[in-house]
Structures are given as C-alpha cells and as structure tokens.
Amino acid sequence: MPRTDQPNSTRRLSVSTWSLHRTLGDYAVYGPDTENPSSLTDTDKHGQLTLLELPARLAAFGISTLEICHFHLPSLDTGYLKELRATLQQEQIELFSLLIDEGDITHPTNGERDQAWVSSWIEIAGQLGAKRARAIAGKTTPTAANLQTSIQRLRQLANHAEEQGVRLMTENWFGLLSQPVAVRTVFEQLEDHVGLCFDFGNWSGPTKYEALTSIAPYAESCHTKAHFSANDELDKDDYIRCLDITRAAGFSGPYTLIYDGPNPDEWHGLSRERELVTPYLQA
C-alpha cells in the first residue's frame, strides 16, 4: 500500500541541481564503469556558480529544499562533504535527496558491482545529511526475473540506507519501471521499504495520464518537469494536468522543479514553473 505518514511530508518547492546544470558548469554524468570521472578531476567547470555557492543563491531565490545529482559533487573528500553540509545548514537549505543518476542493479553481469557502487553513494548521502537517496531500479526490461532481482537488491539497499539515516527512493524511470504495472509490482512487494520519486515528465504517449494516475498514490516526492518546445514555449496544459494528478492523489511531499528547456537562463525557467506549481502547495 502507498505510504501516507511520511516524515517531512509538507508541500513545498524544491529544486534539483539538474535544473541548474548549465549554471553549475555542465558536469558529465558518470557511473560505476568510470574509474576517474572528469567531474572529480577537472576543477574548472566554467560555471556561474559552484555547488558551495548554490545554497545562498537558492535561499535568495526563495526556495529552501534541494536535491543534488551525484555527479555535481566536485569532490568526495570528507572535508568537502562536511563543508557542503555546513553550508546547507547555514543557509537553512534542506537537502531532501541525493540523486544517484547511474548504475543498473539488474544488469545481468554488472548488477552486483553497480549495487555496491550505489551503496557507496548512499553512504555519501548520509554524510551530507540528506533525508533521501534516489537510486535507479533497473535499466533492463520488466520481466518477472528482472523485477525480482530489482526488488531483492532495492530491499538490501534500503536496509543499508536506513543504517545511514537515509530513506531510499526509486523513480518511474528507465526500462524496468517504464510501465505502471511494473511500478506497482515493485512497490507492493517492497512493502514500504522504498519510496517513489514520481516524475511526470518521464512518461509520454496516449496513456500517459492514466498511467501516472495509477502510480501517483505511491509518491513521496515529485519531479515536477515541464515540457518546453524548441521555441521555449511551456506546455501549460500538460503541466497542469499532471499537477492535478498529484493533488487528486493527496500528494504532500516536495515538488522539485525540473527545468530542462532551451533557454540558458535556468532561473527564469524555474520561475515560470514555480508560478504554475505554487497554487498546489496549498492544502
């Protein structure tokens, strides 16, 4: 059954660092198969802000909840992680989630390796004081065998996360959770050990809204992603319809603004999304 008593379950606006990847300098996404990721060895990202400067800018923007993509951390040094955590606390920014954006725990040959890699990032989430860590349930097709592999490994990761003071989430993303029946199978069998990061921008097609409606009750965070045309036009009808789905489901967690439009002014894009989402923060 969907969980209804989440800690920190207050409606609020949040931002993911993915929405500001140009501002931060277009870091490269890397995974467990990358020995020396450039995002950790190349210190000059040509960005307008560093990650340490972001909390103050976010506070000035009027948002006090943040999600950080794993590849945006320029260092995994303990000292740096402590400094970032202290900076977030100083600016009164809640780190809701560390987004672990790579790894395939259902991979037929590398699944165990990737699970260990994800597990190491969950520990980093704990060091940063994140409330959640979001991992990919799997990139393989949702066969019965792959679903069971994912459920087993997600349960193990969730137990490890709990030891770090972190709650594990996964997302309706990539092949394994590309269909609502697969999402329901995973969450019914995990029995509340893992939460759902509900991203309504990941799915499309004629059954999109029906499919999203069927999984929305499991959501404890929402990646609130608008579609923008090449001419920078926001698809308002789609956005509002998806937001209405969260309201009907009684969603009460953070709405994390995800901007990925063509306009390089990411703060402007986030402002446009915020204007449409703000009414949904009310009870």
C-alpha positions in Angstrom: 0.0 0.0 0.0 1.2 3.6 -0.6 2.7 5.2 2.4 0.7 8.1 3.9 2.7 9.1 7.0 6.0 10.3 5.5 8.3 12.3 7.7 8.9 15.8 6.2 5.7 15.4 4.3 4.9 19.1 3.8 4.1 20.5 0.4 6.9 22.8 -0.6 9.0 23.8 -3.6 12.4 22.2 -4.2 15.0 22.4 -7.0 17.3 19.7 -8.4 20.8 20.6 -9.4 19.9 19.0 -12.8 17.8 22.1 -13.4 20.9 24.2 -12.9 23.5 22.1 -14.7 24.4 24.9 -17.0 24.7 27.3 -14.1 26.9 24.8 -12.3 29.0 24.2 -15.4 27.6 21.2 -17.4 29.1 18.4 -15.4 29.4 15.0 -17.1 27.2 12.2 -15.8 29.4 9.2 -14.8 28.7 5.8 -13.3 30.3 2.7 -11.8 32.2 1.9 -15.0 34.1 5.2 -14.9 37.4 4.9 -13.0 38.4 8.6 -13.0 35.3 10.7 -13.7 36.1 14.1 -15.2 33.7 15.8 -12.8 36.0 14.9 -10.0 39.3 15.6 -11.7 38.5 18.7 -13.8 38.1 21.5 -11.3 37.3 24.2 -13.9 33.7 23.7 -14.9 33.2 27.2 -16.4 30.0 27.5 -14.4 28.5 30.7 -13.0 28.3 29.2 -9.5 30.0 26.4 -7.5 28.0 23.9 -5.6 29.1 25.6 -2.4 27.8 28.9 -3.6 24.4 27.4 -4.6 22.7 27.3 -1.2 22.9 31.1 -0.7 21.7 31.7 -4.2 18.8 29.3 -3.7 17.9 31.0 -0.5 17.8 34.3 -2.3 15.6 32.7 -4.9 13.1 31.8 -2.2 13.4 28.0 -2.2 14.8 26.1 0.8 14.8 22.5 -0.3 17.3 21.0 -2.7 18.1 17.7 -4.5 21.7 17.1 -5.6 22.7 14.9 -8.5 25.7 12.7 -7.6 27.8 13.9 -10.5 27.5 17.5 -9.3 29.7 16.8 -6.3 33.2 18.1 -7.4 34.8 16.2 -4.6 34.1 13.2 -2.4 36.7 14.2 0.2 35.3 14.0 3.7 36.3 17.6 4.4 34.5 18.9 1.3 31.3 16.9 2.2 31.4 18.4 5.7 31.8 21.9 4.3 28.9 21.4 1.9 26.7 20.1 4.7 27.6 23.0 6.9 26.9 25.5 4.1 23.4 24.0 3.6 22.7 24.2 7.3 24.0 27.8 7.5 21.7 28.9 4.6 18.8 26.8 6.1 18.5 24.7 3.0 17.1 21.2 3.5 18.9 18.5 1.4 16.0 16.4 0.6 17.7 13.8 -1.6 20.9 12.8 -3.3 20.0 11.6 -6.8 22.2 8.7 -7.8 21.8 9.0 -11.5 23.7 6.0 -12.8 24.0 2.3 -12.2 21.9 -0.7 -13.2 21.3 -3.1 -10.3 19.5 -5.5 -12.7 22.4 -5.8 -15.2 23.0 -9.4 -16.0 26.8 -9.3 -15.4 27.4 -6.0 -13.6 24.4 -5.8 -11.3 26.3 -6.7 -8.1 29.1 -4.2 -9.0 26.5 -1.5 -9.6 24.7 -2.3 -6.4 27.9 -1.8 -4.4 28.5 1.5 -6.2 25.0 2.7 -5.4 25.5 1.6 -1.8 28.7 3.7 -1.6 26.7 6.8 -2.7 24.0 6.1 -0.1 26.8 6.5 2.5 27.7 9.8 0.9 24.0 10.8 1.2 24.2 10.1 4.9 27.4 12.1 5.3 25.7 15.1 3.6 22.7 14.8 5.9 20.3 14.0 3.0 16.8 12.8 4.0 16.6 10.5 1.0 18.7 8.9 -1.7 17.2 8.0 -5.1 18.5 5.0 -7.0 17.6 3.6 -10.4 15.5 0.4 -10.0 17.0 -1.1 -13.2 17.5 -0.4 -16.9 16.6 -3.8 -18.1 13.1 -4.9 -19.4 10.5 -5.6 -16.7 10.5 -9.3 -17.0 9.4 -11.3 -13.9 13.0 -12.3 -13.2 14.4 -8.8 -13.6 11.7 -7.4 -11.3 12.6 -9.9 -8.6 16.3 -9.0 -8.9 15.4 -5.4 -8.5 13.2 -6.0 -5.5 15.8 -8.0 -3.8 18.6 -5.5 -4.3 16.4 -2.5 -3.6 15.5 -4.1 -0.3 19.2 -4.6 0.5 20.0 -1.1 -0.4 17.0 0.2 1.6 18.3 -1.6 4.7 21.8 -0.1 4.2 20.2 3.3 3.7 18.3 3.0 7.0 21.6 2.4 8.7 22.9 5.7 7.3 19.8 7.6 8.5 18.6 7.8 4.9 15.4 6.6 3.2 15.8 5.0 -0.2 13.6 6.0 -3.1 13.5 4.9 -6.7 11.8 6.5 -9.7 9.5 5.6 -12.6 12.5 5.9 -15.0 14.4 3.7 -17.4 13.3 0.3 -18.7 12.4 -1.6 -15.6 9.9 0.9 -14.2 8.7 2.2 -17.6 5.2 0.7 -17.1 2.7 1.2 -14.3 2.2 -2.5 -13.7 5.9 -2.9 -13.0 5.9 0.1 -10.6 3.0 -1.4 -8.7 4.7 -4.8 -8.6 7.9 -3.4 -7.1 6.2 -1.2 -4.5 3.6 -3.8 -3.4 6.4 -6.4 -2.8 8.7 -3.9 -1.1 6.0 -3.1 1.4 7.0 0.5 2.2 10.8 -0.2 2.4 11.4 2.1 -0.5 9.6 5.4 -1.6 8.7 6.6 -5.0 10.1 9.7 -6.7 7.2 10.4 -9.0 8.5 12.1 -12.2 5.6 13.0 -14.5 8.0 14.2 -17.2 9.4 10.7 -17.8 6.4 9.2 -19.4 4.5 10.1 -22.6 2.1 8.8 -25.1 -1.7 8.4 -25.2 -1.9 6.5 -21.9 0.4 8.9 -20.0 -2.2 10.4 -17.6 -3.9 7.1 -16.9 -0.5 5.5 -16.2 0.6 8.3 -13.9 -2.7 8.4 -12.0 -2.2 4.7 -11.2 1.2 5.2 -9.5 0.7 8.6 -8.0 -0.5 7.3 -4.6 3.0 5.9 -4.0 4.7 9.3 -4.5 6.6 10.9 -1.6 8.5 13.3 -3.9 7.6 14.7 -7.2 10.0 15.7 -10.0 7.8 18.5 -11.5 9.1 18.6 -15.0 7.6 20.8 -17.7 7.9 20.3 -21.4 9.3 23.2 -23.4 9.3 23.5 -27.1 12.3 24.4 -29.2 10.8 28.0 -29.1 10.8 27.9 -25.3 7.1 27.5 -25.0 5.9 25.7 -21.9 3.2 23.1 -22.4 1.0 24.5 -19.7 -2.0 22.1 -20.4 0.2 19.1 -19.8 1.8 20.6 -16.7 -1.4 21.5 -15.1 -3.0 18.1 -15.9 0.0 16.3 -14.3 -0.2 18.6 -11.2 -3.9 17.8 -10.9 -3.0 14.1 -10.7 -0.7 14.8 -7.7 -3.5 16.8 -6.0 -6.1 14.1 -6.6 -3.7 11.5 -5.1 -3.2 13.6 -1.9 0.5 14.2 -2.6 2.1 16.0 0.3 5.8 16.0 -0.4 8.2 18.4 -2.1 7.5 19.5 -5.7 11.0 19.5 -7.1 11.2 21.9 -10.1 12.9 20.2 -13.1 13.9 22.7 -15.8 15.5 21.4 -19.0 14.3 23.9 -21.6 16.2 25.6 -24.4 16.6 28.9 -22.7 20.0 29.1 -21.0 18.6 31.3 -18.2 17.7 28.4 -15.9 16.5 30.7 -13.1 13.9 32.2 -15.5 12.7 28.7 -16.5 12.4 27.7 -12.8 10.4 30.9 -12.2 7.9 30.0 -14.9 7.5 26.6 -13.4 7.2 27.9 -9.9 4.3 30.2 -10.9 2.2 27.2 -12.0 3.2 25.0 -9.1 2.7 27.4 -6.2 -1.1 27.0 -6.1 -0.6 23.3 -5.4 1.3 23.9 -2.2 -1.9 24.9 -0.5 -4.0 22.3 1.3 
